[in-house]
């Protein structure tokens, strides 16, 4: 299996895969985070930030390809909707979960049928079904098994149709993270433990960043959180474990919270009104459940 980067969540690891940089180095430190210099928040549900290339550090593979004169194509991948280093893939689409998987596969095949001078030689492609059902039903649920079989069949169809073209195509099939069963009854509501007027709070079920509006509030809040920490672990930014490459010195873009909180597995962080999904990720990448698929085949 492949060990993901920390945090083992979607946007940081998609972008790590295509840049070779740790999340704290390329700047996507979570699916949602605050940037102190910009005084602004990046959020995967905010189209304005997702499509703004200045949020993304490093050089993703499609940008490298384009700058070297190689055409690329992207059918939904983190970062491909933004002009990173003022560069897009030659062919790309805005994300829509409504697009039928067979239509996506047929489009990839059509790209490969193009004359060589306008044919992409690097293509990235994304399936969301397993992640979605893993969250909704848990990693061991029949619905998740069915989605794995669905993706397997789709990859089989893609491979068969591409092989019929007679081109020397190499396939790399991988995931951004794993999935684990979590405790759906125990609620750890960090916002209820913090003076929310004094902090900007960003994050999700597997980690929370607290950005202090005034530095004087950092230590008292950290001390109070530390005192009550049983189902979660709390760190100052400079004390995050070095093995995760997520400390203050790794934080090239100044986006990790002054106080950083993660749940102790199998707990998640969740407010009182939120549904706790039975499947989650974002935990220590050393956990086997966080490991990701990695297969490669071709000439």
Secondary structure, DSSP 8 states (H G I E B T S, - for coil): -B---SS-SHHHHHHHHHH---HHHHS--SSEEEETTTTEEEETT-HHHHT-GGG--S--HHHHHHHTT--EEEES-TTTTS-BTTB--SEE----TTS-HHHHHHHHHHHHHS-GGGS-SEEEE---HHHHHHHHH-TTSHHHHHHHHHHHHHHHHHHHHHHTTT----EEEE-S---EE--SS--B-GGGGS-TTSEEEEE-SS-EEEEESSTHHHHHHHHHHHHT-SSEEEEEGGGS-GGGT-STTT-TTS-S-SEEEEE-TT--B--SSS---SEE--S-TTSGGG-B-EEEE--
